[in-house]
Amino acid sequence: MSVYAVVIFSVIILNFALDAVLDILNVRAMRPDLPEEFAGAYPPEKYAASQRYLKENTVFGLFSATAGILVLFLFIYAGTFNAADGIARSAGFGEIGSGLLFFFILMAAFEVIQIPKAAYATFVIEEKYGFNKTTVKTFITDIIKGAFLSIIIGGICMAALIWFFSSFGKWAWVYAWASLTVFQLGVGYISPVLIMPLFNKYEPLEPGPLRSEIETYANSQSFKLKGVFTMDGSKRSTKSNAFFTGFGRFRRIVLFDTLIAQMTAPEIVSVLAHEVGHFKKKHIIKGMAMSVASFGIMLFVFSLFIGNIKLAGVFGFENPSVYASLVAFGFLYAPVSFATGVFGAWLSRKNEYEADRFAVTTYLHGGDFIAALKKLSVENLSNLTPHPWKVMLEYSHPPVMERIAAIRKISPVQPPES
């Protein structure tokens, strides 16, 4: 067994073991007694349901991860990757065409495996806890649309990668980095008007007290609204959320229709003020810069392993190629991805605290913001007591109890408006 094989298999097993340990610790960190902070806000029966929900998702996640790792090792042992490569090469489409066909075969196999998992999560677990609103038609349509976008967008990116690394020698990673970064930013720019509407319906928020309150707050912060939209999140789930998306003239704030139904106007504006805080604090730009830098580092390291026969041989490839190297490199690079992911999660949690502070100090409705965070937790059956290691290594948002405690330290919190 080569050194590459030892490293890759060790990484796969250790990653699986770490995820399993974190999940088990997270379940064991649950507390049967409702935290005092949520007294009166989280009905006891719903709090008990949230713990059952966490346990059931954890068990299902562990089962799925175990099945996934067994299938992966089976594919490697059976020579599935090399067989797919042989089929792709036999079509005679050249290096780029063969690479695209190879990844299409892998993607099709992955989707076949994922569909039962997604169906169980949606129609059994989410249905059991009252979240699911997805119809079978919507479920199937989402799969088809998602596959179509993966083929188009993923195909363009993969074709570019293969072309650059097959044609431009040691500087290929620079050309690939620059070109794909521009492409990704372009997709992000047009996504709110061309891609996202394929899955959900977006409508401008209707005139009324809520819109007036939002416009008043936005004007007070010199924040030019490019659009506040409602999204039919209730089409798929009763869970609620809000988010900021797009750039330039396609910049918009999106509120789930479920959020509007569950909260008062001051609570909604508090959530929106948090999103504005991300923009004002330049968290979005910083996050994009970090993502671009990480992508460049990954491509540079990848360029050092192109055509490595021993690396490709770990997955049974008989003919080294750019796309064969990419498959093997993805597993070899996993520890670096994990480290950058941990750092990214820490930075994201830091940004969330900053956005919370911005919301409370500019909108001056700390009580309403706390009420909004509580409603989001209750309606989404959130875990109030996650394990610290789970938070440190995976959470992009601080636990809600810690967010509320931080808000209360910023300034005296008045009770929310009735």
ZARO-908672 format. One line per field, with one value per residue (C-alpha): x, y, z. Coordinates in nm, 4 decimals. Layout:
// ZARO-908672
u	[X|...];
v	[Y|...];
w	[Z|...];
***
This chain:
// ZARO-908672
u	[0.0000|0.1444|0.1981|-0.0807|-0.3207|-0.2324|-0.2814|-0.6082|-0.7679|-0.6570|-0.8091|-1.1390|-1.1631|-1.0505|-1.2930|-1.5757|-1.4721|-1.4462|-1.7918|-1.9375|-1.7775|-1.8958|-2.2507|-2.2591|-2.1185|-2.3736|-2.6631|-2.5211|-2.4929|-2.8720|-3.0379|-3.3889|-3.4710|-3.5630|-3.3094|-3.4518|-3.3913|-3.6569|-3.9151|-4.2510|-4.1109|-4.0493|-4.3506|-4.2289|-4.3764|-4.2019|-3.8714|-3.8993|-3.9778|-3.6637|-3.4519|-3.6176|-3.5663|-3.1943|-3.1557|-3.3405|-3.1413|-2.8181|-2.8950|-2.9979|-2.6844|-2.4597|-2.6340|-2.6008|-2.2330|-2.1581|-2.3348|-2.1529|-1.8063|-1.8853|-2.0035|-1.6893|-1.4585|-1.6680|-1.6294|-1.2530|-1.2213|-1.4409|-1.2547|-1.5651|-1.3720|-1.1477|-1.4482|-1.6230|-1.3014|-1.2863|-1.6439|-1.5723|-1.2531|-1.4166|-1.6531|-1.3561|-1.4415|-1.0883|-0.9530|-1.2177|-1.5076|-1.3884|-1.3552|-1.7049|-1.8546|-1.6644|-1.7998|-2.1487|-2.1361|-2.0166|-2.2801|-2.5561|-2.4406|-2.4217|-2.7758|-2.9150|-2.7615|-2.8699|-3.2352|-3.3525|-3.1625|-3.3167|-3.6627|-3.6435|-3.5209|-3.7979|-4.0985|-4.0297|-3.8278|-3.9359|-4.2920|-4.2943|-4.2020|-4.4431|-4.1909|-4.2444|-4.4613|-4.2807|-4.4938|-4.3583|-4.3831|-4.1751|-3.9227|-3.8711|-3.8680|-3.6020|-3.3817|-3.4173|-3.3480|-3.0533|-2.9042|-2.9507|-2.7699|-2.4922|-2.4400|-2.4313|-2.2374|-2.0299|-1.9618|-1.8269|-1.6000|-1.4755|-1.4103|-1.2141|-1.0073|-0.9200|-0.8341|-0.6122|-0.4215|-0.3818|-0.2575|-0.0747|0.1916|0.3101|0.1061|-0.2204|-0.3374|-0.3100|-0.5167|-0.7706|-0.7912|-0.8479|-1.0956|-1.3072|-1.3152|-1.4586|-1.7077|-1.8192|-1.8627|-2.0665|-2.2905|-2.3310|-2.4271|-2.7033|-2.8157|-3.0940|-3.2674|-3.1872|-3.1094|-3.2903|-3.6311|-3.6066|-3.6731|-3.8800|-4.1107|-3.9829|-4.2165|-4.1487|-4.2745|-4.6149|-4.6671|-4.7813|-4.6613|-4.3838|-4.2425|-4.2647|-4.0786|-3.8093|-3.7689|-3.7477|-3.4726|-3.2838|-3.2931|-3.1629|-2.8565|-2.8116|-2.8672|-3.0011|-3.2548|-3.2297|-3.5260|-3.6940|-3.8571|-4.0683|-3.9904|-4.2422|-4.0417|-4.3701|-4.3714|-4.1237|-4.1085|-4.2559|-3.9045|-3.8264|-3.5251|-3.4014|-3.0902|-2.8957|-2.7977|-2.6572|-2.4420|-2.4959|-2.8364|-2.9371|-2.8689|-3.1700|-3.2899|-3.5148|-3.7668|-3.9317|-4.3101|-4.3051|-4.0918|-4.3449|-4.6272|-4.4493|-4.3104|-4.4130|-4.2855|-4.0188|-3.8943|-3.8666|-3.6861|-3.4467|-3.3624|-3.3253|-3.1006|-2.8761|-2.8489|-2.7743|-2.5030|-2.3307|-2.3256|-2.2133|-1.9351|-1.8200|-1.8578|-1.9785|-1.6767|-1.4365|-1.5984|-1.5663|-1.2008|-1.1307|-1.3085|-1.1123|-0.7821|-0.8632|-0.9553|-0.6234|-0.4246|-0.6147|-0.5462|-0.1771|-0.1420|-0.3452|-0.1019|0.1738|-0.0122|-0.1308|-0.0599|0.0719|0.0389|0.0591|-0.2048|-0.4463|-0.3709|-0.5237|-0.8652|-0.7715|-0.7152|-0.4944|-0.4629|-0.3572|-0.5430|-0.6384|-0.9803|-0.8450|-0.5971|-0.8808|-1.0819|-0.7896|-0.6659|-1.0057|-0.9538|-0.5836|-0.6631|-0.9361|-0.7244|-0.6486|-1.0169|-1.1037|-0.8588|-0.9826|-1.3386|-1.2765|-1.1211|-1.4084|-1.6639|-1.4864|-1.4792|-1.8459|-1.9436|-1.7403|-1.9239|-2.2596|-2.1806|-2.0801|-2.4000|-2.6032|-2.4326|-2.5003|-2.8688|-2.9147|-2.7211|-2.8783|-3.2384|-3.2572|-3.5029|-3.2926|-3.5968|-3.7577|-3.4382|-3.4135|-3.7791|-3.7082|-3.4125|-3.6279|-3.9071|-3.6592|-3.5248|-3.8676|-4.0210|-3.7146|-3.6784|-3.3201|-3.0836|-3.0317|-2.7353|-2.4937|-2.1626|-1.8766|-1.6596|-1.9430|-1.9796|-1.6064|-1.5483|-1.8723|-2.1106|-2.1253|-2.3540|-2.3041|-2.5527|-2.8643|-2.8157|-2.4734|-2.6076|-2.8817|-2.6349|-2.4100|-2.7025|-2.8000|-2.4441|-2.4471|-2.7157|-3.0186|-3.2793|-3.6320|-3.9144|-4.0400|-4.3316|-4.6655];
v	[0.0000|0.3392|0.6309|0.8144|0.5286|0.5223|0.8986|0.9101|0.6112|0.7443|1.0838|0.9256|0.7096|0.9824|1.2315|0.9813|0.9052|1.2739|1.3495|1.0537|1.1577|1.5172|1.4032|1.1711|1.4389|1.6840|1.4543|1.3854|1.7606|1.7975|1.9033|1.7816|2.1011|2.4061|2.6913|2.9740|3.2204|3.0409|3.0027|3.1003|3.1094|2.7398|2.5188|2.2118|1.9687|2.1491|2.1552|1.7783|1.7441|1.9436|1.6907|1.3963|1.5769|1.6172|1.2523|1.1231|1.3395|1.2355|0.8647|0.9029|1.1068|0.8417|0.5680|0.7662|0.8455|0.4796|0.3687|0.6375|0.5330|0.1660|0.2509|0.4576|0.1724|-0.0691|0.1551|0.1702|-0.2066|-0.2924|-0.0548|0.1542|0.4764|0.3158|0.1491|0.4868|0.6333|0.3532|0.4195|0.7925|0.7391|0.4876|0.7589|0.9273|1.2847|1.3869|1.4887|1.7503|1.5459|1.2344|1.4283|1.5717|1.2323|1.0743|1.3270|1.2947|0.9198|0.9817|1.2505|1.0211|0.7437|0.9901|1.1168|0.7634|0.7021|1.0392|1.0335|0.7733|0.9595|1.2948|1.1392|0.9821|1.3059|1.5061|1.2760|1.0865|1.2946|1.6438|1.5240|1.3625|1.6899|1.9047|2.0827|1.9252|2.1010|1.9549|1.7580|1.4623|1.6735|1.9548|1.7029|1.5460|1.8821|2.0120|1.7108|1.7683|2.1416|2.0865|1.8271|2.0608|2.3450|2.1104|1.9939|2.3478|2.5341|2.2380|2.1373|2.4814|2.4867|2.1315|2.1882|2.5013|2.3205|2.0353|2.2748|2.5006|2.2176|2.0315|2.3330|2.5917|2.4074|2.5350|2.8576|2.6764|2.7194|3.1000|3.1127|2.8702|3.0669|3.4007|3.2715|3.0587|3.3331|3.5761|3.3103|3.2357|3.6050|3.6404|3.3516|3.5067|3.8363|3.6961|3.4201|3.6254|3.6905|3.3813|3.0850|3.1310|3.1935|2.8442|2.7011|2.9649|3.2523|3.5981|3.8936|4.2519|4.3129|4.4745|4.8346|4.8527|4.9021|4.6423|4.7891|5.1407|5.0304|4.8651|5.1723|5.4023|5.1916|5.1589|5.5358|5.5934|5.3826|5.5304|5.1796|5.1894|4.9152|4.7413|4.5316|4.3572|4.0360|3.7642|3.4038|3.1213|2.9128|2.7582|2.5740|2.3289|2.3782|2.5613|2.6668|3.0370|3.2481|3.5666|3.6307|3.8827|3.7911|3.9313|4.2286|4.5670|4.6270|4.2668|4.3052|4.2071|4.1112|3.8061|3.7253|3.3836|3.4099|3.1883|3.4494|3.7219|3.5028|3.4224|3.7619|4.1184|4.4083|4.5195|4.1609|4.1299|4.4630|4.3491|4.0437|4.2635|4.5030|4.2066|4.1364|4.5028|4.4751|4.2063|4.4440|4.7493|4.5552|4.4254|4.0649|3.9614|4.1090|3.9646|3.6240|3.6362|3.7390|3.4497|3.2086|3.3318|3.3055|2.9509|2.8522|2.9842|2.7920|2.4746|2.5100|2.5749|2.2645|2.0675|2.1711|1.9858|1.6535|1.6606|1.3313|1.1637|0.7944|0.6706|0.9189|0.8278|0.4612|0.4819|0.4951|0.2359|0.4691|0.3061|0.6215|0.9360|1.2484|1.5895|1.4691|1.1480|1.3574|1.5866|1.2983|1.1659|1.5117|1.5994|1.3369|1.4151|1.7839|1.7123|1.8011|2.1441|2.1922|2.0927|2.3452|2.6285|2.5243|2.5505|2.8935|2.9985|2.8828|3.0828|3.3921|3.3466|3.3262|3.6419|3.8156|3.7060|3.8718|4.1898|4.1891|4.1330|4.4310|4.6438|4.5483|4.6280|4.9572|5.0955|4.9779|5.0014|4.7135|4.4643|4.3066|4.2492|4.1029|3.8582|3.7686|3.7086|3.4805|3.2855|3.2437|3.1234|2.8680|2.7455|2.7292|2.5492|2.3167|2.4347|2.2727|2.5173|2.3373|2.2155|2.0670|2.3240|2.1093|2.0809|2.4576|2.5230|2.2901|2.3196|2.5982|2.9014|3.0784|3.1055|2.9083|3.1159|3.1255|3.2835|3.5329|3.6430|3.6762|3.8926|4.1140|4.1674|4.2852|4.5489|4.7657|4.7322|4.5385|4.6688|4.4183|4.3601|4.5587|4.3867];
w	[0.0000|-0.1017|0.1330|-0.0506|0.0167|0.3866|0.4158|0.2201|0.3938|0.7326|0.6527|0.5470|0.8602|1.1018|0.9518|0.9905|1.3497|1.4415|1.3004|1.4892|1.8191|1.7795|1.7036|2.0041|2.2356|2.0993|2.1862|2.5313|2.5933|2.5798|2.9043|2.9920|3.1813|2.9751|3.0238|3.2316|2.9478|2.7415|3.0177|2.8717|2.5170|2.4538|2.5380|2.7337|2.4816|2.1973|2.3841|2.4346|2.0626|1.9752|2.1644|1.9930|1.6614|1.7308|1.8346|1.5306|1.2897|1.4597|1.4351|1.0724|1.0001|1.1556|0.9586|0.6343|0.6972|0.7717|0.4553|0.2586|0.3725|0.3027|-0.0488|-0.1091|-0.0054|-0.2112|-0.5167|-0.4647|-0.4067|-0.7065|-0.9400|-1.0044|-1.0612|-1.3221|-1.4881|-1.5173|-1.6578|-1.9150|-2.0261|-2.0549|-2.2565|-2.4897|-2.6159|-2.7837|-2.6839|-2.5913|-2.2516|-2.1713|-2.3055|-2.1237|-1.7995|-1.8295|-1.9087|-1.6194|-1.3701|-1.5175|-1.4475|-1.0922|-1.0359|-1.1632|-0.9290|-0.6394|-0.7062|-0.7151|-0.3729|-0.2327|-0.3410|-0.0840|0.1884|0.0939|0.0614|0.4084|0.5663|0.3977|0.4025|0.7244|0.9722|0.8656|0.8213|1.1653|1.3349|1.1366|0.9121|0.5733|0.3143|0.0125|-0.2306|-0.4254|-0.7409|-0.5872|-0.4535|-0.7966|-0.9728|-0.7333|-0.8113|-1.1859|-1.1611|-0.9281|-1.1619|-1.4593|-1.2827|-1.1692|-1.5259|-1.6671|-1.3974|-1.2816|-1.6413|-1.7296|-1.4225|-1.4783|-1.8491|-1.7644|-1.4995|-1.7331|-2.0153|-1.8055|-1.6371|-1.9672|-2.1605|-1.9494|-1.7521|-1.4160|-1.4368|-1.5072|-1.1484|-1.1797|-1.5001|-1.3574|-1.0333|-1.2059|-1.4637|-1.2312|-0.9680|-1.2235|-1.3343|-0.9771|-0.8995|-1.2179|-1.1175|-0.7727|-0.9328|-1.1521|-0.9124|-0.7451|-1.0775|-1.2853|-1.0576|-0.7272|-0.8960|-1.0461|-0.7010|-0.5211|-0.5946|-0.4964|-0.4700|-0.3555|-0.0036|-0.0252|0.0969|0.4568|0.8152|0.7833|0.4627|0.6076|0.9205|0.7067|0.4841|0.7853|0.9382|0.6070|0.5553|0.9084|0.8192|0.4688|0.3368|-0.0170|-0.0531|-0.3883|-0.2937|-0.0018|-0.1156|0.0365|-0.0534|-0.0494|0.1990|0.3138|-0.0187|0.1300|0.5066|0.8026|0.9088|0.8815|0.7951|0.6303|0.4249|0.2182|-0.1376|-0.4611|-0.5568|-0.7151|-0.8669|-0.7928|-0.4198|-0.2140|0.1298|0.1389|0.4105|0.4270|0.4228|0.7326|0.9109|0.8326|0.9611|1.2889|1.3943|1.4678|1.2555|1.5106|1.5393|1.1617|1.1305|1.4040|1.1945|0.8884|1.0833|1.1577|0.7835|0.7154|0.9804|0.7766|0.4803|0.6760|0.8482|0.5082|0.6220|0.2775|0.0995|0.3589|0.3246|-0.0532|-0.0255|0.2100|-0.0225|-0.3247|-0.1355|-0.0163|-0.3714|-0.5008|-0.2381|-0.3207|-0.6946|-0.6330|-0.4170|-0.6715|-0.9463|-0.7573|-0.7850|-1.1476|-1.3218|-1.0063|-1.0882|-0.7294|-0.6132|-0.8936|-0.8289|-0.4812|-0.6517|-0.9122|-1.2076|-1.4713|-1.6821|-1.4936|-1.5997|-1.4682|-1.3590|-1.2030|-1.0058|-0.8988|-0.7509|-0.5479|-0.4513|-0.3024|-0.0319|0.0162|0.0667|0.3233|0.6315|0.4853|0.4017|0.7575|0.9037|0.6823|0.7624|1.1362|1.0900|0.8634|1.1214|1.3946|1.1737|1.0854|1.4534|1.5199|1.2352|1.3751|1.7085|1.5258|1.3207|1.6382|1.8017|1.4949|1.4970|1.8650|1.8626|1.5438|1.5701|1.9514|1.9826|2.1765|2.3365|1.9999|1.8601|2.1502|2.1001|1.7301|1.8081|2.0513|1.7985|1.5339|1.7823|1.8873|1.5406|1.3995|1.7031|1.7491|1.9959|2.2847|2.4434|2.1730|2.2822|2.2836|2.0539|1.8024|1.8106|1.7819|1.4882|1.2888|1.3915|1.1626|1.4156|1.7912|2.0024|2.0600|2.4388|2.3917|2.1374|2.3754|2.6641|2.4447|2.3435|2.7055|2.7828|2.5061|2.6633|2.8898|2.6936|2.6981|2.6725|2.3158|2.1826|2.2022];
***
